[in-house]
Amino acid sequence: MQSTYKELEKKIRALEKEIASVKLQNLELNKKSLIHETIFSNLPLFIMIIDFQGNVEDMSALLLKSTGLNLEKENPIKGGELLKCIHHQDNPEGCGFGPHCKTCEIRRTIQNTINTGESHYKVEAELISFDRIIGKRILLLSTALLKQSDKKIVVLIEDITEQKKFETALTEQTDFLNALIETISNPIFYKNSDGRYTGCNKSFENFTGMKRSDIIGKTVYEIGPKKLAHKYHQKDQQLFENPGTQHYEWKIGTPGGKIRDVIFDKATLHDVNGNVTGLVGVISDITERKHAEDLIRKLSQMLMQAQERERQMISCELHDSIAQNLSTLKLYFARILVDQPSLAEKLREQRADISQLIDQIIMDVRNLAYDLRPPSLDHLGLVHALEVFCEEFAAKNKIDVNFHAVGIDGITISPEMEINLYRLVHEALSNVQKHASATRVVIKFVGAYPHIILRIEDNGKGFDLKDRERSMINEKRMGIWSMKERANLLQGRMDIHSQLNRGTKIVIKLLLKDKKKWMGKNRL
């Protein structure tokens, strides 16, 4: 009896251990089931578990929601039906047996895992689906054998159709831009933030005389003269330190040893966070344009010189010939009438009127001759000629004109520059008299090596620069334009500052580099 009791106790203990082990296994199974359910419910992927016959036994919540199928009511379901493949009913036996199934990458990948147990990761496959409309979908397929299950595999599917569309559009856009850049005649280049070339177009290869493969990855120091390379590098660094755009003119040497005038237009490149990653540059060869501009300038200077010579000739002719002849005519006219005491009073009055008219004609001719070529410019010099002109202008127009010349004495100014400076002052004061309604004008004529500077400022009503530029075109008013053109022909610059009711200031700056023309004693 005691032996039987001990055996029974032993069996009970063994049973208790077995029950505890089963509970532990059930607990572990429940935990795995919970993990399985959590993954299937929350992972943003299409997941399905299929058996070796291709039947779907389980699927993720996302796939279930997208298909609207019910596994319990509609088993067995094949993968093709689940994914709404347009060919899943091509054969009575269903998915996997139709003529298109032989080339189906999805089927082949799954079948390979079934046959060999080999896993596959993100195999790209195409699927023609029918979901209200027919469309091609691009999928990434991953498969793996479930080792703890009996002949089942798990299939993970990512739909990358939209991503592929974006990538295709991006590729097409990139190809288009590359083709466009290649056909542009301007040399174009790219550099990273270290100053190394990362790309260029065919025109840049032709411009530098180097192949693209010999340019990419190199710095400007490795492909150009050190002296010029240092200057290019400095410009790049300035752009990197102040991101944005950069525009400047430069002279560069070509492989043939010629010097070309070019314009550099550069802009910084940025990543998605706004950090500077490099730059893109475009070179515009303006050598021919520069030559054309120089030719136009020279021709304009020659034309201006011819005009001045013509004016001087006409001035001399008016003053020395016509004015003298008119004076002689007046004398003869007076002598003829002085010996006629019996003339009627009316004729004597007419004689006086005619005499005054001749005087006025003589004065007009002399003024015209003076305007064409002021004699003081040839005999007394530019500064004195301007002083005389300003005094006469002030007296005639009742406008206070203050003229100051500083640092000009001792500078050798060419006759061409003298007459143009005189014309600039003449035109400026003429504009003041016609348009400014000013009561005071200040003119400063300054020599400050290497520049000759002319400042003309009035207290008139001023004007809007943009409106004036438009009116010059519409009304054919050439005053300011002709002044700017004169300054340009002298290789100088004219700036205008004006505001309504605040007056106008004109600054003309001419370059005179030749130190021999500066005596030094009056240099500022």
C-alpha positions as CSV (number, residue, x, y, z in Angstrom):
1,M,0.0,0.0,0.0
2,Q,2.8,2.4,0.9
3,S,4.6,1.5,-2.4
4,T,1.5,2.2,-4.4
5,Y,1.1,5.6,-2.7
6,K,4.7,6.6,-3.5
7,E,4.3,5.6,-7.1
8,L,1.1,7.6,-7.3
9,E,2.8,10.6,-5.8
10,K,5.6,10.3,-8.3
11,K,3.2,10.2,-11.2
12,I,1.4,13.3,-9.8
13,R,4.6,15.2,-9.6
14,A,5.6,14.2,-13.1
15,L,2.1,15.3,-14.3
16,E,2.5,18.6,-12.6
17,K,5.8,19.1,-14.3
18,E,4.3,18.2,-17.6
19,I,1.4,20.6,-17.0
20,A,3.8,23.4,-16.1
21,S,5.8,22.8,-19.2
22,V,2.7,22.9,-21.4
23,K,1.6,26.1,-19.7
24,L,5.1,27.6,-20.4
25,Q,4.9,26.5,-24.0
26,N,1.4,27.9,-24.3
27,L,2.6,31.2,-22.8
28,E,5.5,31.3,-25.2
29,L,3.1,30.4,-28.1
30,N,0.7,33.2,-27.0
31,K,3.6,35.6,-26.8
32,K,4.7,34.7,-30.3
33,S,1.1,34.9,-31.5
34,L,0.8,38.3,-30.0
35,I,4.1,39.4,-31.8
36,H,2.8,37.9,-35.0
37,E,-0.5,39.7,-34.6
38,T,1.2,43.0,-33.8
39,I,3.4,42.7,-36.8
40,F,0.6,41.8,-39.2
41,S,-1.6,44.5,-37.8
42,N,0.8,47.4,-37.8
43,L,3.7,46.9,-40.2
44,P,3.1,49.2,-43.3
45,L,3.8,46.4,-45.7
46,F,1.8,43.9,-47.8
47,I,2.6,40.6,-46.0
48,M,1.1,37.2,-46.8
49,I,1.8,33.7,-45.8
50,I,1.2,31.0,-48.4
51,D,1.5,27.3,-48.5
52,F,3.5,25.3,-51.1
53,Q,0.3,25.0,-53.3
54,G,0.3,28.8,-53.6
55,N,-2.8,29.3,-51.3
56,V,-2.8,32.4,-49.1
57,E,-3.2,31.3,-45.4
58,D,-2.8,34.7,-43.8
59,M,-2.1,38.3,-44.7
60,S,-1.3,41.6,-43.0
61,A,-4.0,44.1,-42.0
62,L,-2.8,46.5,-44.7
63,L,-3.2,43.9,-47.4
64,L,-6.5,42.7,-46.1
65,K,-7.8,46.3,-46.1
66,S,-6.6,47.0,-49.6
67,T,-8.1,43.9,-51.1
68,G,-11.3,43.7,-49.1
69,L,-11.1,39.8,-49.2
70,N,-12.2,37.5,-46.4
71,L,-9.9,34.5,-46.1
72,E,-12.3,32.4,-44.0
73,K,-15.1,32.7,-46.5
74,E,-13.2,32.7,-49.8
75,N,-10.4,30.1,-49.2
76,P,-8.4,29.0,-51.0
77,I,-7.2,32.3,-52.5
78,K,-4.1,32.4,-54.8
79,G,-1.6,35.2,-54.6
80,G,-2.5,36.5,-58.1
81,E,-6.1,36.9,-57.1
82,L,-5.1,38.6,-53.9
83,L,-2.9,41.1,-55.7
84,K,-5.6,41.5,-58.4
85,C,-3.4,40.3,-61.2
86,I,-5.2,40.8,-64.5
87,H,-4.0,37.3,-65.6
88,H,-5.1,35.3,-62.6
89,Q,-8.1,33.8,-64.5
90,D,-6.4,33.2,-67.8
91,N,-6.4,29.4,-67.0
92,P,-9.3,27.4,-65.4
93,E,-6.8,26.1,-62.8
94,G,-6.2,29.7,-61.7
95,C,-3.1,31.6,-60.7
96,G,0.1,30.0,-61.8
97,F,-1.2,28.1,-64.7
98,G,-1.8,30.7,-67.3
99,P,0.5,31.5,-70.3
100,H,1.7,34.7,-68.7
101,C,2.5,33.0,-65.4
102,K,5.7,31.3,-66.8
103,T,7.4,34.7,-67.1
104,C,5.9,36.2,-63.9
105,E,8.8,37.3,-61.7
106,I,6.6,37.1,-58.6
107,R,5.7,33.4,-59.3
108,R,9.3,32.5,-60.1
109,T,10.6,34.0,-56.9
110,I,8.1,32.3,-54.7
111,Q,8.5,29.0,-56.5
112,N,12.3,29.2,-56.1
113,T,11.9,29.7,-52.3
114,I,9.5,26.7,-52.2
115,N,11.9,24.5,-54.2
116,T,15.2,25.5,-52.7
117,G,14.4,27.2,-49.4
118,E,16.4,30.1,-50.6
119,S,15.4,33.6,-49.3
120,H,15.1,36.5,-51.7
121,Y,15.3,40.2,-50.8
122,K,13.6,43.0,-52.7
123,V,13.3,41.4,-56.1
124,E,11.8,43.9,-58.5
125,A,8.7,42.7,-60.4
126,E,6.0,44.1,-62.6
127,L,2.3,43.3,-62.1
128,I,-0.6,44.3,-64.4
129,S,-3.4,44.8,-62.0
130,F,-7.2,45.4,-62.4
131,D,-8.6,47.5,-59.7
132,R,-11.4,49.6,-61.3
133,I,-8.8,50.6,-64.0
134,I,-6.0,48.6,-65.5
135,G,-2.5,49.8,-64.5
136,K,1.1,48.5,-64.2
137,R,2.4,48.3,-60.7
138,I,6.1,47.9,-59.7
139,L,6.6,45.7,-56.7
140,L,9.6,44.8,-54.5
141,L,9.3,41.1,-53.4
142,S,11.0,39.5,-50.5
143,T,10.5,35.8,-49.6
144,A,11.6,33.5,-46.8
145,L,10.8,29.9,-45.7
146,L,9.0,29.7,-42.3
147,K,11.3,27.1,-40.6
148,Q,8.9,26.4,-37.7
149,S,5.9,26.0,-40.0
150,D,5.0,23.1,-42.2
151,K,5.7,24.0,-45.8
152,K,4.9,27.7,-45.6
153,I,6.7,30.8,-46.8
154,V,6.3,34.5,-45.9
155,V,6.1,37.0,-48.7
156,L,6.7,40.8,-48.1
157,I,5.6,43.1,-50.9
158,E,6.4,46.8,-51.3
159,D,4.5,48.8,-53.9
160,I,7.1,51.2,-55.4
161,T,5.0,52.3,-58.4
162,E,4.8,56.0,-57.4
163,Q,8.5,55.9,-56.4
164,K,9.4,54.5,-59.8
165,K,7.3,57.1,-61.6
166,F,9.2,59.8,-59.7
167,E,12.5,58.2,-60.4
168,T,11.6,57.9,-64.1
169,A,10.5,61.5,-64.3
170,L,13.7,62.6,-62.4
171,T,15.8,60.6,-64.8
172,E,14.1,62.0,-67.8
173,Q,14.4,65.6,-66.5
174,T,18.1,65.0,-65.7
175,D,18.7,63.6,-69.2
176,F,16.9,66.6,-70.7
177,L,19.0,69.0,-68.6
178,N,22.2,67.2,-69.5
179,A,21.3,67.3,-73.2
180,L,20.4,70.9,-72.9
181,I,23.7,71.8,-71.1
182,E,25.7,69.9,-73.7
183,T,24.1,71.8,-76.6
184,I,24.7,75.3,-75.0
185,S,27.6,77.1,-76.6
186,N,28.7,78.7,-73.4
187,P,31.3,76.8,-71.3
188,I,29.6,75.5,-68.2
189,F,31.4,73.8,-65.2
190,Y,30.6,72.5,-61.7
191,K,32.8,72.4,-58.6
192,N,32.3,71.0,-55.1
193,S,32.9,72.9,-51.9
194,D,36.6,71.8,-52.0
195,G,37.0,73.6,-55.3
196,R,37.3,70.4,-57.4
197,Y,35.6,70.1,-60.7
198,T,32.7,67.6,-60.6
199,G,31.5,68.1,-64.2
200,C,31.4,70.3,-67.3
201,N,29.9,70.4,-70.8
202,K,31.4,69.9,-74.2
203,S,31.9,73.7,-74.7
204,F,34.1,73.9,-71.6
205,E,36.2,71.0,-72.9
206,N,36.7,72.9,-76.2
207,F,37.3,76.2,-74.3
208,T,40.0,74.7,-72.1
209,G,41.4,72.3,-74.7
210,M,41.2,69.5,-72.1
211,K,39.1,66.3,-72.0
212,R,36.4,66.0,-69.4
213,S,38.2,63.0,-67.8
214,D,41.3,65.2,-67.3
215,I,39.2,68.0,-65.7
216,I,36.9,66.2,-63.2
217,G,38.4,65.7,-59.8
218,K,41.1,68.4,-60.4
219,T,41.4,71.8,-58.8
220,V,42.0,75.0,-60.9
221,Y,45.6,74.9,-59.6
222,E,46.1,71.5,-61.4
223,I,44.7,72.6,-64.8
224,G,45.8,76.3,-65.1
225,P,48.7,78.7,-64.5
226,K,49.3,79.2,-60.8
227,K,49.0,83.0,-60.9
228,L,45.6,82.9,-62.6
229,A,44.5,79.9,-60.6
230,H,45.0,81.8,-57.3
231,K,42.7,84.6,-58.5
232,Y,40.1,82.1,-59.7
233,H,40.3,80.3,-56.3
234,Q,39.9,83.6,-54.4
235,K,36.7,84.4,-56.4
236,D,35.3,80.9,-55.6
237,Q,36.0,81.4,-51.9
238,Q,34.3,84.7,-51.9
239,L,31.2,83.1,-53.3
240,F,31.3,80.2,-50.8
241,E,31.6,82.7,-47.9
242,N,28.7,84.8,-49.3
243,P,26.4,82.2,-51.0
244,G,24.2,83.3,-53.8
245,T,25.3,84.6,-57.2
246,Q,28.5,86.2,-58.6
247,H,29.1,88.2,-61.8
248,Y,32.3,89.7,-63.0
249,E,34.4,90.3,-66.1
250,W,37.8,88.7,-66.5
251,K,40.6,88.1,-69.0
252,I,41.8,84.5,-69.4
253,G,44.3,82.7,-71.6
254,T,43.3,80.0,-74.1
255,P,45.3,76.9,-75.0
256,G,46.4,78.7,-78.1
257,G,48.0,81.5,-76.1
258,K,45.3,84.1,-76.9
259,I,43.8,86.4,-74.3
260,R,40.0,86.4,-74.2
261,D,37.6,88.8,-72.5
262,V,35.0,86.8,-70.6
263,I,32.1,87.2,-68.1
264,F,31.8,84.7,-65.3
265,D,28.3,84.0,-63.9
266,K,28.4,81.7,-60.9
267,A,25.9,80.4,-58.3
268,T,26.2,78.3,-55.2
269,L,24.6,74.8,-55.1
270,H,22.9,73.6,-51.9
271,D,21.7,70.4,-50.3
272,V,18.2,69.9,-48.8
273,N,19.3,71.5,-45.5
274,G,20.6,74.6,-47.3
275,N,24.3,73.8,-46.8
276,V,26.6,74.9,-49.7
277,T,27.8,71.8,-51.6
278,G,29.5,73.5,-54.5
279,L,29.0,75.9,-57.4
280,V,28.0,76.1,-61.0
281,G,29.6,78.5,-63.4
282,V,28.9,79.8,-66.9
283,I,31.5,81.6,-69.1
284,S,30.4,84.1,-71.7
285,D,33.1,85.0,-74.2
286,I,32.7,88.7,-74.9
287,T,36.0,89.2,-76.8
288,E,34.2,90.0,-80.1
289,R,31.7,92.2,-78.4
290,K,34.6,94.1,-76.7
291,H,36.3,94.5,-80.1
292,A,33.1,95.8,-81.5
293,E,32.6,98.2,-78.6
294,D,36.2,99.5,-79.0
295,L,35.6,100.0,-82.7
296,I,32.3,101.8,-82.1
297,R,34.1,104.0,-79.5
298,K,36.9,104.8,-81.8
299,L,34.6,105.6,-84.7
300,S,32.4,107.8,-82.4
301,Q,35.6,109.6,-81.2
302,M,36.6,110.1,-84.8
303,L,33.1,111.4,-85.6
304,M,33.2,113.7,-82.6
305,Q,36.6,115.0,-83.6
306,A,35.4,115.6,-87.1
307,Q,32.3,117.5,-85.7
308,E,34.6,119.6,-83.5
309,R,36.8,120.4,-86.5
310,E,33.8,121.3,-88.6
311,R,32.5,123.5,-85.7
312,Q,35.8,125.2,-85.4
313,M,35.9,125.9,-89.2
314,I,32.3,127.2,-89.2
315,S,33.0,129.3,-86.1
316,C,36.0,130.9,-87.8
317,E,34.0,131.4,-90.9
318,L,31.2,133.1,-89.0
319,H,33.4,135.3,-86.9
320,D,36.1,136.2,-89.4
321,S,34.0,136.4,-92.6
322,I,30.2,136.7,-92.1
323,A,30.4,138.9,-89.0
324,Q,33.0,141.2,-90.6
325,N,31.0,141.4,-93.8
326,L,27.9,142.4,-91.8
327,S,29.9,145.1,-89.9
328,T,31.1,146.5,-93.2
329,L,27.5,146.4,-94.6
330,K,26.4,148.4,-91.6
331,L,29.0,151.1,-92.2
332,Y,28.2,151.3,-95.9
333,F,24.5,151.6,-95.1
334,A,25.1,154.4,-92.6
335,R,27.3,156.4,-95.1
336,I,24.7,156.1,-97.9
337,L,22.0,157.6,-95.7
338,V,24.1,160.2,-93.9
339,D,24.5,162.3,-97.2
340,Q,20.7,162.4,-97.7
341,P,19.4,165.3,-95.5
342,S,16.2,165.5,-97.3
343,L,15.0,162.0,-96.3
344,A,11.6,161.8,-94.8
345,E,11.3,161.2,-91.1
346,K,9.6,157.8,-91.7
347,L,12.6,156.7,-93.8
348,R,15.0,157.8,-91.0
349,E,13.1,155.7,-88.5
350,Q,13.3,152.7,-90.8
351,R,17.0,153.3,-91.2
352,A,17.4,153.1,-87.4
353,D,15.4,149.9,-87.3
354,I,17.5,148.3,-90.1
355,S,20.7,149.4,-88.3
356,Q,19.5,147.7,-85.1
357,L,18.5,144.6,-87.0
358,I,22.0,144.4,-88.5
359,D,23.5,144.9,-85.0
360,Q,21.3,142.0,-83.7
361,I,22.4,139.8,-86.7
362,I,26.1,140.5,-86.0
363,M,25.5,139.7,-82.3
364,D,23.7,136.4,-83.1
365,V,26.4,135.4,-85.5
366,R,29.2,136.1,-83.0
367,N,27.2,134.2,-80.3
368,L,26.8,131.3,-82.6
369,A,30.5,131.3,-83.4
370,Y,31.3,131.4,-79.7
371,D,29.0,128.5,-79.0
372,L,30.5,126.5,-81.8
373,R,34.0,127.0,-80.5
374,P,34.7,129.4,-77.6
375,P,37.9,131.3,-78.4
376,S,38.8,131.4,-74.7
377,L,39.2,127.6,-74.8
378,D,42.0,127.9,-77.4
379,H,43.7,131.0,-75.9
380,L,43.2,130.8,-72.1
381,G,42.6,127.1,-71.4
382,L,39.8,125.0,-70.1
383,V,39.4,126.3,-66.6
384,H,39.3,129.9,-67.6
385,A,36.9,129.1,-70.5
386,L,34.5,127.3,-68.0
387,E,34.8,130.3,-65.6
388,V,33.8,132.7,-68.4
389,F,31.0,130.5,-69.6
390,C,29.6,130.1,-66.0
391,E,29.7,133.8,-65.4
392,E,27.9,134.6,-68.7
393,F,25.3,131.9,-68.1
394,A,24.6,133.2,-64.6
395,A,24.2,136.8,-65.9
396,K,22.0,135.8,-68.8
397,N,19.6,133.3,-66.9
398,K,19.6,134.9,-63.4
399,I,20.9,131.7,-61.8
400,D,23.7,131.7,-59.3
401,V,26.5,129.5,-60.6
402,N,29.5,128.7,-58.3
403,F,32.4,127.2,-60.2
404,H,35.4,125.8,-58.4
405,A,38.5,124.1,-59.9
406,V,40.9,122.2,-57.7
407,G,44.0,120.3,-58.7
408,I,43.5,120.9,-62.4
409,D,46.4,123.3,-63.1
410,G,49.4,121.4,-64.3
411,I,47.5,118.5,-65.7
412,T,48.0,118.0,-69.4
413,I,44.5,117.4,-70.8
414,S,44.2,116.5,-74.5
415,P,42.3,119.0,-76.7
416,E,39.7,116.2,-77.3
417,M,39.1,115.8,-73.5
418,E,39.0,119.6,-73.0
419,I,36.3,120.2,-75.6
420,N,34.2,117.3,-74.3
421,L,34.5,118.5,-70.7
422,Y,33.4,121.9,-71.9
423,R,30.5,120.4,-73.8
424,L,29.5,118.4,-70.7
425,V,29.3,121.5,-68.5
426,H,27.5,123.4,-71.3
427,E,24.9,120.6,-71.7
428,A,24.4,120.3,-67.9
429,L,23.7,124.0,-67.5
430,S,21.5,124.0,-70.5
431,N,19.4,121.2,-68.9
432,V,19.3,123.2,-65.6
433,Q,18.0,126.3,-67.5
434,K,15.3,124.3,-69.4
435,H,14.0,121.8,-66.9
436,A,15.3,122.3,-63.3
437,S,13.7,125.6,-62.2
438,A,16.9,126.0,-60.0
439,T,18.2,129.1,-58.4
440,R,21.7,127.8,-57.6
441,V,24.2,125.5,-59.3
442,V,27.6,124.4,-57.8
443,I,30.2,123.0,-60.2
444,K,33.4,121.4,-58.9
445,F,36.2,120.5,-61.3
446,V,38.7,118.3,-59.4
447,G,41.9,116.6,-60.3
448,A,42.7,113.6,-58.0
449,Y,45.1,111.1,-59.5
450,P,44.3,109.1,-61.5
451,H,40.8,110.7,-62.0
452,I,39.5,113.9,-63.3
453,I,36.1,114.5,-61.6
454,L,33.3,116.9,-62.6
455,R,30.5,117.4,-60.1
456,I,27.4,119.5,-61.0
457,E,24.7,119.9,-58.4
458,D,21.6,122.1,-58.5
459,N,18.8,122.9,-56.1
460,G,16.0,122.4,-58.6
461,K,12.9,120.4,-58.6
462,G,14.7,117.1,-59.4
463,F,13.1,114.2,-61.3
464,D,12.5,110.4,-61.2
465,L,15.3,108.7,-63.1
466,K,13.2,105.9,-64.5
467,D,10.5,108.3,-65.7
468,R,13.1,110.5,-67.3
469,E,14.7,107.5,-69.1
470,R,11.3,106.7,-70.5
471,S,10.5,110.3,-71.5
472,M,13.9,110.5,-73.3
473,I,12.8,107.7,-75.6
474,N,9.2,108.9,-76.0
475,E,10.0,112.7,-76.4
476,K,13.4,112.2,-78.1
477,R,15.1,114.3,-75.5
478,M,18.8,113.5,-75.8
479,G,20.4,115.8,-73.1
480,I,21.3,113.3,-70.4
481,W,21.8,110.5,-72.9
482,S,24.3,112.6,-74.9
483,M,26.2,113.5,-71.7
484,K,26.5,109.8,-70.8
485,E,27.6,109.0,-74.3
486,R,30.3,111.7,-74.1
487,A,31.5,110.3,-70.8
488,N,31.6,106.7,-72.2
489,L,33.6,107.9,-75.3
490,L,36.2,109.3,-72.9
491,Q,36.3,105.9,-71.2
492,G,34.7,107.5,-68.1
493,R,31.5,107.1,-66.2
494,M,28.6,109.4,-65.4
495,D,26.3,108.9,-62.4
496,I,23.1,110.8,-61.8
497,H,21.4,111.2,-58.4
498,S,18.1,113.0,-58.3
499,Q,14.9,113.1,-56.2
500,L,11.7,115.1,-56.7
501,N,12.0,118.5,-55.0
502,R,15.5,117.6,-53.8
503,G,17.6,118.7,-56.8
504,T,20.0,116.8,-59.0
505,K,23.6,115.8,-58.7
506,I,25.7,114.7,-61.7
507,V,29.2,113.1,-61.1
508,I,31.4,112.5,-64.1
509,K,34.7,110.6,-63.5
510,L,37.3,110.2,-66.2
511,L,40.4,108.1,-66.0
512,L,43.8,109.6,-66.8
513,K,46.4,107.0,-65.9
514,D,49.4,108.5,-67.6
515,K,51.5,109.9,-64.8
516,K,53.5,112.1,-67.2
517,K,50.4,114.2,-67.7
518,W,50.3,114.9,-64.0
519,M,52.9,117.4,-62.9
520,G,52.3,116.5,-59.2
521,K,52.3,119.9,-57.6
522,N,48.5,120.2,-57.8
523,R,47.7,116.6,-57.4
524,L,45.2,115.8,-54.6
